[in-house]
């Protein structure tokens, strides 16, 4: 799995701290706490500021669009109002500038209509004069409307009362959408009449269609009953009922949000056009208006994700690095403590060995003395001098005393060598002395041990105790690795003018390739659950370094292991050369 490849080395390790009570904590827990705390402190303010910034941008863009919509509605309202007011005042001027009889003249009325079309650039369709009874006495235009009776029309009564009238858009007799502007005039006799002009809605639609409304924006005019007075892009045709609610009256331009028929949020701007039945409306899709905000949001999210990724990468890397450092420091501390404990144990063993050797030597000396005396007596007395059996028994006692003396001398030498000191050492004798401790086990397990020490190896000047501990640890490892009946080979050769190499080879179980790089780590053991502490090779590596040497290993599973130690012939010389190198 991928996790097994990227998992930190400390993930499944734990440290046991001993004292008045035993407390156990895992490096994984330390790592998680470091990541959570540093990640929280770093990411929470970043995310909070990003959200605040996005909300600020969103409000700014929304305010900008509301302002733009308000400005467009206000400007368009002024244009429409000016359009109607201009034509209304034109008709009022005609009424005051011409008498009733002049306007009843079709030629004069036609000329006036043409002048209006020429002056205002279109919009006027036809014109008629309606007397006080509602009868249209004069008419010029494309329709046959002369003689029409408007006495029952609401607009006719309203214009007689107020003097001026602007109608909704309607079909009327023409069956074409149009609106009417009518003004009241007085004849020479004082009788009221009405000058009525019909306007096409095309100029309004042209004006509204020219507005720069992005996306699905729509601009149109409705009356106060919600009937469309101009065509729209998305909300129906002329004289259809608007699907949106008619906004409440306001003397100022207003903008609000409303839910559209399809559930989409809309921005609606409107303004009532004074002295007309019209309401100007501009409708925009809020989602389209806020598209820049969404783009900014996506960019902000992308930026936030990049920042989070970088921060988490740094946090994870730093936490992993620091916890690894803690792990290494803990292991070095524990290794140092165990090293001191090991040294104290070895010192205690040395003192015990010296004490035991002295205690044993005393009776051995007495036994040797008495046995020698007995042999002398047997020699002087003719009765026993030829008794080979008795002489053999005495010689057997003396041989056993000699063998026991050899063992006690080894113990004494071992105890003396535990004290750090540089002294001349015969390498072959040192190797055989170490193997002397393993002789009994090799006999019991039928392990064959061969030694080969080159004759050209000079007397070494090094720390005997450390060299013996190195050899003893490596030989012990070899004994642990081989099966009964196995083979251990020890060779020593002169490597160069200043160094010798010692090779210890066994045909045991071997070491896995993945573990070769870790065998010198403190507490790493391939014999977990079998009594291995993981300190033997770590201590051996340190001892080799202390006497100025180096150690290499070659191994393969089920084929065996070879340790090669290279040590200087004269330790003091190597130390002096290193010190000179440091000073230089």
Wavefront OBJ file of the C-alpha trace (Angstrom):
o trace
v 0.000 0.000 0.000
v 1.034 3.620 -0.565
v 0.702 4.417 3.147
v 3.222 1.720 4.057
v 5.746 3.402 1.753
v 5.274 6.967 2.998
v 4.573 6.099 6.652
v 7.184 7.684 8.974
v 9.548 5.285 10.694
v 8.253 6.307 14.142
v 4.580 5.684 13.327
v 4.299 2.310 15.075
v 6.967 2.927 17.718
v 6.377 3.905 21.296
v 8.631 5.001 24.142
v 8.341 3.667 27.645
v 9.366 6.138 30.337
v 10.089 4.507 33.672
v 10.079 6.199 37.012
v 7.865 6.049 40.041
v 5.185 5.008 37.548
v 5.361 3.661 34.039
v 4.054 6.060 31.380
v 3.821 5.078 27.755
v 3.376 7.555 24.917
v 3.607 7.180 21.176
v 5.440 9.364 18.700
v 2.314 9.149 16.544
v 0.367 11.037 19.224
v 3.051 13.747 19.416
v 2.987 14.044 15.611
v -0.796 14.335 15.508
v -0.862 16.988 18.227
v 1.818 19.009 16.439
v -0.025 18.792 13.109
v -3.438 19.620 14.597
v -2.236 22.566 16.681
v 0.011 24.165 14.049
v -2.485 23.399 11.289
v -5.346 24.912 13.269
v -3.394 28.043 14.181
v -2.291 28.484 10.554
v -5.393 27.480 8.602
v -8.304 28.817 10.684
v -7.280 32.510 10.318
v -6.522 31.951 6.621
v -9.930 30.374 5.950
v -11.689 33.039 8.043
v -9.991 35.892 6.160
v -10.763 34.210 2.830
v -14.464 33.947 3.710
v -14.548 37.570 4.915
v -12.761 38.700 1.756
v -15.173 36.757 -0.456
v -18.168 38.255 1.335
v -16.694 41.733 0.927
v -16.141 41.158 -2.803
v -19.634 39.708 -3.147
v -21.216 42.705 -1.400
v -19.147 45.126 -3.464
v -20.140 43.497 -6.755
v -23.779 43.267 -5.678
v -23.798 46.932 -4.651
v -22.173 47.880 -7.953
v -24.841 46.066 -9.954
v -27.651 47.555 -7.907
v -26.170 50.999 -8.485
v -25.780 50.367 -12.217
v -29.359 49.121 -12.471
v -30.600 52.186 -10.593
v -28.665 54.495 -12.891
v -29.899 52.744 -16.069
v -33.524 52.871 -14.869
v -33.245 56.548 -13.970
v -31.633 57.511 -17.269
v -34.121 55.481 -19.315
v -37.029 56.921 -17.359
v -35.859 60.430 -18.180
v -35.606 59.515 -21.883
v -39.128 58.042 -21.990
v -40.578 60.889 -19.964
v -38.896 63.440 -22.221
v -40.210 61.617 -25.298
v -43.818 61.816 -24.081
v -43.565 65.299 -22.592
v -42.053 66.684 -25.769
v -44.939 65.380 -27.898
v -47.525 66.409 -25.332
v -46.273 70.013 -25.339
v -46.120 69.965 -29.133
v -49.811 69.125 -29.323
v -50.587 71.771 -26.684
v -48.708 74.331 -28.753
v -50.695 73.338 -31.898
v -53.995 73.770 -30.042
v -53.044 77.248 -28.876
v -51.503 78.272 -32.208
v -54.429 77.091 -34.405
v -58.136 77.652 -34.124
v -60.821 74.993 -34.244
v -61.722 75.840 -37.814
v -58.106 75.710 -38.951
v -57.628 72.296 -37.410
v -60.870 71.048 -38.979
v -59.314 71.714 -42.375
v -57.939 68.306 -43.538
v -55.168 69.938 -45.553
v -54.026 72.055 -42.618
v -54.244 69.060 -40.261
v -52.275 66.909 -42.692
v -49.582 69.565 -42.987
v -49.314 69.771 -39.223
v -48.974 65.963 -38.980
v -46.225 65.944 -41.583
v -44.392 68.721 -39.782
v -44.625 66.746 -36.533
v -43.267 63.611 -38.181
v -40.441 65.606 -39.715
v -39.605 67.456 -36.525
v -39.779 64.533 -34.077
v -38.431 61.831 -36.335
v -41.350 59.454 -36.267
v -43.700 58.191 -33.628
v -46.816 60.053 -34.802
v -49.192 57.807 -36.780
v -52.322 59.883 -37.290
v -54.205 62.884 -35.862
v -57.844 63.809 -35.378
v -60.078 66.567 -34.034
v -62.959 65.505 -31.783
v -65.727 67.961 -30.943
v -67.350 68.388 -27.558
v -69.912 65.659 -28.279
v -67.202 63.026 -28.915
v -67.600 63.067 -32.692
v -64.353 63.020 -34.717
v -64.908 65.788 -37.265
v -61.451 65.739 -38.865
v -58.933 62.936 -39.281
v -55.626 62.447 -41.176
v -53.825 59.118 -41.189
v -53.681 55.673 -42.773
v -56.981 54.473 -41.276
v -60.602 55.302 -42.092
v -61.588 56.788 -38.733
v -63.354 59.987 -39.711
v -66.759 60.267 -38.042
v -65.894 57.861 -35.215
v -67.789 58.443 -31.982
v -65.646 58.597 -28.832
v -68.225 59.999 -26.514
v -68.389 56.771 -24.521
v -64.611 56.420 -24.194
v -63.035 56.943 -20.781
v -60.083 58.823 -22.191
v -62.404 61.356 -23.869
v -64.125 62.273 -20.619
v -60.773 62.420 -18.786
v -59.198 64.831 -21.271
v -62.208 67.139 -21.088
v -61.830 67.190 -17.295
v -58.020 67.448 -16.915
v -57.089 69.105 -20.195
v -54.479 66.503 -21.155
v -54.302 62.717 -21.352
v -51.795 59.993 -22.175
v -53.356 56.569 -22.645
v -52.178 53.039 -22.077
v -51.163 51.012 -25.087
v -54.234 49.460 -26.666
v -55.510 48.072 -29.976
v -58.613 50.214 -30.541
v -60.256 50.451 -33.974
v -56.867 50.009 -35.626
v -56.206 46.570 -34.118
v -52.588 47.679 -33.796
v -50.843 48.422 -30.458
v -50.558 52.185 -30.032
v -51.046 54.902 -27.451
v -52.911 58.218 -27.589
v -51.922 61.692 -26.474
v -54.862 64.094 -26.323
v -55.096 67.786 -25.348
v -58.126 69.987 -24.842
v -58.672 73.140 -26.820
v -61.334 75.855 -27.035
v -63.070 77.025 -30.213
v -63.772 80.675 -31.079
v -67.174 80.282 -29.485
v -65.664 78.849 -26.270
v -66.724 75.281 -26.935
v -64.231 72.591 -25.902
v -62.752 70.187 -28.392
v -59.950 67.596 -28.330
v -56.850 67.294 -30.492
v -55.973 63.636 -30.496
v -52.734 62.055 -31.847
v -51.840 58.361 -32.036
v -48.262 57.260 -31.472
v -46.615 53.980 -32.423
v -44.849 52.029 -29.677
v -41.896 51.385 -32.001
v -39.851 54.357 -30.656
v -40.224 53.026 -27.106
v -39.101 49.561 -28.143
v -36.160 50.990 -30.071
v -35.147 53.033 -27.048
v -35.359 50.041 -24.714
v -33.678 47.598 -27.103
v -30.652 49.876 -27.388
v -29.907 49.613 -23.677
v -26.684 47.773 -22.897
v -28.006 44.944 -20.720
v -25.622 42.002 -20.413
v -26.811 38.411 -20.635
v -30.513 37.857 -20.218
v -31.303 41.380 -19.017
v -34.671 42.738 -20.139
v -36.131 46.287 -20.264
v -39.824 47.000 -20.855
v -42.778 49.168 -19.873
v -45.940 48.035 -18.130
v -49.042 49.871 -16.989
v -50.253 49.915 -13.415
v -52.339 46.766 -13.960
v -49.226 44.799 -15.007
v -50.078 44.737 -18.746
v -47.007 44.870 -20.983
v -46.866 48.062 -23.029
v -43.808 47.012 -25.033
v -42.473 43.670 -26.158
v -39.939 41.843 -23.962
v -37.233 39.274 -24.485
v -38.263 36.804 -21.812
v -41.496 38.003 -20.165
v -44.110 38.000 -22.935
v -45.434 40.198 -25.738
v -47.330 43.493 -25.909
v -50.632 43.580 -24.004
v -49.876 40.303 -22.202
v -49.978 40.037 -18.430
v -46.536 40.284 -16.800
v -45.599 37.149 -14.823
v -43.911 39.256 -12.140
v -45.691 41.268 -9.481
v -46.466 44.919 -10.149
v -44.100 46.904 -7.899
v -45.567 49.298 -5.388
v -45.656 53.007 -6.159
v -42.534 55.001 -5.503
v -41.605 58.497 -6.525
v -37.964 57.406 -6.780
v -36.103 54.680 -8.614
v -36.010 51.494 -6.632
v -34.189 48.189 -7.036
v -35.076 44.949 -5.283
v -34.650 41.196 -5.573
v -37.484 38.920 -6.586
v -37.927 35.228 -7.241
v -38.591 34.576 -10.917
v -41.164 32.150 -12.310
v -38.509 29.450 -12.661
v -37.215 29.954 -9.176
v -34.263 32.055 -10.280
v -33.294 35.147 -8.329
v -33.878 38.368 -10.296
v -32.706 41.927 -9.803
v -35.653 44.239 -10.618
v -35.294 47.979 -11.092
v -38.342 50.161 -11.724
v -39.599 53.728 -11.804
v -43.108 55.143 -12.206
v -43.193 57.671 -15.077
v -44.926 60.794 -13.768
v -48.204 61.931 -15.376
v -48.435 58.664 -17.331
v -49.868 55.217 -16.592
v -46.488 53.671 -17.359
v -43.937 51.889 -15.177
v -40.454 51.372 -16.572
v -38.898 48.056 -15.479
v -35.461 46.524 -15.990
v -35.033 42.877 -14.978
v -31.675 41.091 -14.719
v -30.707 37.569 -13.770
v -28.843 37.872 -10.469
v -26.789 34.791 -11.182
v -25.461 36.359 -14.374
v -24.845 39.645 -12.618
v -22.892 37.873 -9.901
v -20.842 35.794 -12.363
v -17.721 37.923 -11.712
v -18.196 37.219 -8.028
v -18.381 33.491 -8.703
v -15.206 33.761 -10.772
v -13.486 35.602 -7.947
v -14.790 32.936 -5.566
v -13.338 30.137 -7.701
v -10.000 31.946 -7.914
v -10.095 32.507 -4.159
v -10.892 28.833 -3.546
v -8.051 27.789 -5.864
v -5.678 30.156 -4.070
v -6.924 28.896 -0.705
v -6.430 25.257 -1.723
v -2.896 26.000 -2.931
v -2.112 27.810 0.328
v -3.623 24.997 2.402
v -1.649 22.418 0.418
v 1.609 24.325 0.876
v 0.952 24.975 4.578
v -0.039 21.366 5.257
v 2.982 20.104 3.320
v 5.289 22.320 5.381
v 3.504 21.398 8.629
v 3.556 17.671 7.896
v 7.183 17.796 6.794
v 8.259 19.881 9.778
v 6.261 17.774 12.260
v 7.671 14.581 10.790
v 11.208 15.985 10.879
v 10.892 17.223 14.462
v 9.313 14.001 15.750
v 12.053 12.019 14.007
v 14.589 14.224 15.772
v 12.815 13.563 19.083
v 12.834 9.842 18.325
v 16.548 9.895 17.473
v 17.296 11.940 20.616
v 15.279 9.522 22.747
v 17.025 6.544 21.199
v 20.439 8.136 21.707
v 19.536 8.924 25.311
v 18.274 5.409 25.934
v 21.293 3.960 24.117
v 23.600 6.071 26.291
v 21.794 4.940 29.430
v 21.996 1.318 28.326
v 25.623 1.814 27.354
v 26.387 3.118 30.827
v 24.378 0.262 32.289
v 26.267 -2.175 30.071
v 29.602 -0.673 31.137
v 28.584 -0.852 34.803
v 27.462 -4.433 34.327
v 30.726 -5.344 32.658
v 32.651 -3.626 35.462
v 30.626 -5.530 38.027
v 31.239 -8.763 36.153
v 34.949 -7.918 36.067
v 35.062 -7.298 39.804
v 33.087 -10.474 40.416
v 35.367 -12.425 38.089
v 38.480 -11.101 39.838
v 37.002 -11.943 43.220
v 35.984 -15.420 42.084
v 39.383 -16.009 40.482
v 41.224 -14.997 43.655
v 38.924 -17.109 45.797
v 39.427 -20.116 43.535
v 43.184 -19.613 43.170
v 43.778 -20.036 46.894
v 42.308 -23.550 47.195
v 43.793 -24.432 43.816
v 47.216 -23.493 45.113
v 46.706 -25.703 48.196
v 45.417 -28.593 46.069
v 48.362 -28.197 43.680
v 50.814 -28.067 46.570
v 49.370 -31.151 48.322
v 49.075 -33.109 45.085
v 52.708 -32.301 44.288
v 53.745 -33.409 47.747
v 51.849 -36.676 47.327
v 53.544 -37.263 43.994
v 56.943 -36.595 45.567
v 56.179 -39.064 48.375
v 55.112 -41.655 45.832
v 58.326 -41.083 43.987
v 60.550 -41.524 47.047
v 58.802 -44.654 48.341
v 59.720 -47.724 46.393
v 56.339 -49.282 47.164
v 54.486 -46.699 45.008
v 57.037 -45.557 42.485
v 56.064 -48.306 40.086
v 52.328 -47.971 40.717
v 51.310 -46.308 37.463
v 47.657 -46.059 38.473
v 48.366 -43.955 41.574
v 50.864 -41.747 39.742
v 48.230 -41.290 36.952
v 45.589 -40.229 39.453
v 47.931 -37.645 40.975
v 48.852 -36.346 37.496
v 45.107 -36.098 36.707
v 44.597 -33.945 39.803
v 47.538 -31.732 38.851
v 46.196 -31.418 35.263
v 42.767 -30.397 36.504
v 44.368 -27.829 38.816
v 46.365 -26.483 35.886
v 43.185 -26.280 33.720
v 41.285 -24.496 36.486
v 44.226 -22.123 36.872
v 44.090 -21.321 33.177
v 40.379 -20.460 33.499
v 40.991 -18.217 36.512
v 43.819 -16.445 34.649
v 41.404 -15.774 31.792
v 38.916 -14.335 34.254
v 41.595 -12.144 35.792
v 42.763 -10.992 32.379
v 39.156 -10.253 31.395
v 38.557 -8.184 34.551
v 41.801 -6.229 34.088
v 41.040 -5.562 30.396
v 37.753 -3.853 31.210
v 39.745 -0.797 32.247
v 40.368 1.454 29.234
v 44.080 1.380 28.378
v 46.232 1.094 25.276
v 48.692 -1.798 25.471
v 50.556 -4.179 23.158
v 48.311 -7.033 22.016
v 49.018 -10.224 20.134
v 45.937 -10.456 17.927
v 46.002 -14.246 17.653
v 46.203 -14.668 21.410
v 43.380 -12.148 21.926
v 41.136 -14.038 19.505
v 41.912 -17.410 21.116
v 41.293 -15.926 24.558
v 37.797 -14.808 23.510
v 37.072 -18.183 21.921
v 38.162 -19.824 25.155
v 34.950 -18.543 26.750
v 32.883 -20.132 23.977
v 34.628 -23.497 23.884
v 32.116 -25.390 25.985
v 29.094 -24.139 23.997
v 30.772 -25.003 20.688
v 31.368 -28.553 21.949
v 27.789 -28.977 23.142
v 26.308 -27.641 19.867
v 28.927 -29.236 17.584
v 29.782 -25.834 16.096
v 33.040 -25.881 14.173
v 35.217 -22.801 14.703
v 38.226 -22.192 12.467
v 40.726 -19.393 12.937
v 43.332 -18.138 10.506
v 45.609 -15.301 11.567
v 48.245 -14.104 9.101
v 51.851 -14.327 10.313
v 52.728 -10.818 9.103
v 50.373 -9.105 11.552
v 52.519 -7.165 14.043
v 51.801 -6.553 17.685
v 48.823 -4.186 17.963
v 48.744 -1.158 20.206
v 45.081 -0.684 21.068
v 42.492 -1.010 23.818
v 42.449 -4.704 24.744
v 39.136 -4.538 26.648
v 37.233 -2.878 23.817
v 38.740 -5.232 21.228
v 37.735 -8.244 23.335
v 34.193 -6.871 23.789
v 33.913 -6.337 20.014
v 35.057 -9.876 19.286
v 32.890 -11.351 22.041
v 29.731 -9.541 20.773
v 30.295 -10.598 17.155
v 31.113 -14.202 18.079
v 28.005 -14.321 20.312
v 25.901 -13.054 17.375
v 27.417 -15.721 15.134
v 26.622 -18.437 17.721
v 23.025 -17.139 17.898
v 22.682 -17.186 14.100
v 24.020 -20.687 13.323
v 22.194 -23.945 13.889
v 23.737 -26.841 15.803
v 26.507 -28.297 13.681
v 27.137 -24.948 11.974
v 30.439 -23.348 11.083
v 32.114 -20.090 12.117
v 35.241 -18.870 10.391
v 37.523 -16.152 11.841
v 40.289 -14.676 9.703
v 42.748 -11.848 10.355
v 44.926 -10.241 7.680
v 47.091 -7.176 7.338
v 45.128 -4.749 5.160
v 47.807 -2.102 4.668
v 50.754 -0.567 6.471
v 48.621 0.852 9.291
v 45.546 -1.399 9.479
v 44.499 -5.013 9.963
v 41.146 -6.558 9.099
v 39.284 -9.215 11.041
v 36.529 -11.187 9.308
v 33.936 -13.252 11.190
v 31.833 -15.420 8.870
v 28.985 -17.767 9.786
v 26.625 -19.952 7.780
v 23.585 -19.032 9.878
v 20.163 -17.582 9.087
v 21.450 -14.299 7.616
v 19.910 -10.820 7.655
v 17.197 -9.521 5.291
v 18.354 -6.913 2.789
v 15.789 -4.381 4.067
v 17.226 -4.692 7.598
v 20.920 -4.329 6.716
v 20.751 -0.538 6.826
v 19.281 -0.544 10.341
v 21.240 -3.200 12.237
v 23.426 -0.572 13.980
v 20.386 1.425 15.184
v 19.805 1.260 18.944
v 17.002 -1.169 19.915
v 16.636 -2.547 16.392
v 16.704 -6.324 16.572
v 15.966 -9.167 14.186
v 15.482 -11.410 17.238
v 12.414 -9.643 18.655
v 10.683 -11.943 21.134
v 13.781 -14.208 21.323
v 15.731 -12.259 23.928
v 17.295 -9.700 21.582
v 17.611 -6.163 22.971
v 18.820 -4.475 19.794
v 21.849 -3.002 21.605
v 24.622 -5.535 20.807
v 25.571 -4.290 17.337
v 24.882 -0.679 18.319
v 27.400 -0.959 21.178
v 29.804 -2.891 18.946
v 29.625 -0.154 16.318
v 30.418 2.476 18.960
v 33.350 0.451 20.325
v 34.793 0.022 16.830
v 34.570 3.793 16.314
v 36.244 4.401 19.670
v 39.332 2.372 18.691
v 39.527 4.200 15.342
v 38.171 1.394 13.160
v 35.294 0.671 10.832
v 32.847 -2.201 10.384
v 31.081 -3.573 7.297
v 28.517 -6.322 6.901
v 27.514 -8.665 4.083
v 24.570 -10.991 4.499
v 21.881 -12.948 2.700
v 18.924 -14.830 4.128
v 19.614 -18.521 4.758
v 23.200 -18.125 3.469
v 24.995 -16.505 6.360
v 26.631 -13.270 7.468
v 30.108 -11.779 7.274
v 31.318 -8.945 9.494
v 34.593 -7.260 8.554
v 36.337 -5.073 11.117
v 39.200 -2.821 10.118
v 41.256 -1.466 13.034
v 44.501 0.538 13.210
v 47.685 -1.205 14.248
v 48.606 1.749 16.477
v 45.584 3.510 17.961
v 47.603 6.413 19.403
v 49.052 7.212 15.963
v 45.582 7.376 14.376
v 44.340 9.667 17.154
v 47.286 11.999 16.721
v 46.769 12.167 12.954
v 43.074 12.975 13.432
v 43.863 15.687 15.974
v 46.359 17.256 13.574
v 43.734 17.167 10.833
v 41.237 18.938 13.087
v 43.752 21.557 14.155
v 44.998 22.104 10.597
l 1 2 3 4 5 6 7 8 9 10 11 12 13 14 15 16 17 18 19 20 21 22 23 24 25 26 27 28 29 30 31 32 33 34 35 36 37 38 39 40 41 42 43 44 45 46 47 48 49 50 51 52 53 54 55 56 57 58 59 60 61 62 63 64 65 66 67 68 69 70 71 72 73 74 75 76 77 78 79 80 81 82 83 84 85 86 87 88 89 90 91 92 93 94 95 96 97 98 99 100 101 102 103 104 105 106 107 108 109 110 111 112 113 114 115 116 117 118 119 120 121 122 123 124 125 126 127 128 129 130 131 132 133 134 135 136 137 138 139 140 141 142 143 144 145 146 147 148 149 150 151 152 153 154 155 156 157 158 159 160 161 162 163 164 165 166 167 168 169 170 171 172 173 174 175 176 177 178 179 180 181 182 183 184 185 186 187 188 189 190 191 192 193 194 195 196 197 198 199 200 201 202 203 204 205 206 207 208 209 210 211 212 213 214 215 216 217 218 219 220 221 222 223 224 225 226 227 228 229 230 231 232 233 234 235 236 237 238 239 240 241 242 243 244 245 246 247 248 249 250 251 252 253 254 255 256 257 258 259 260 261 262 263 264 265 266 267 268 269 270 271 272 273 274 275 276 277 278 279 280 281 282 283 284 285 286 287 288 289 290 291 292 293 294 295 296 297 298 299 300 301 302 303 304 305 306 307 308 309 310 311 312 313 314 315 316 317 318 319 320 321 322 323 324 325 326 327 328 329 330 331 332 333 334 335 336 337 338 339 340 341 342 343 344 345 346 347 348 349 350 351 352 353 354 355 356 357 358 359 360 361 362 363 364 365 366 367 368 369 370 371 372 373 374 375 376 377 378 379 380 381 382 383 384 385 386 387 388 389 390 391 392 393 394 395 396 397 398 399 400 401 402 403 404 405 406 407 408 409 410 411 412 413 414 415 416 417 418 419 420 421 422 423 424 425 426 427 428 429 430 431 432 433 434 435 436 437 438 439 440 441 442 443 444 445 446 447 448 449 450 451 452 453 454 455 456 457 458 459 460 461 462 463 464 465 466 467 468 469 470 471 472 473 474 475 476 477 478 479 480 481 482 483 484 485 486 487 488 489 490 491 492 493 494 495 496 497 498 499 500 501 502 503 504 505 506 507 508 509 510 511 512 513 514 515 516 517 518 519 520 521 522 523 524 525 526 527 528 529 530 531 532 533 534 535 536 537 538 539 540 541 542 543 544 545 546 547 548 549 550 551 552 553 554 555 556 557 558 559 560 561 562 563 564 565 566 567 568 569 570 571 572 573 574 575 576 577 578 579 580 581 582 583 584
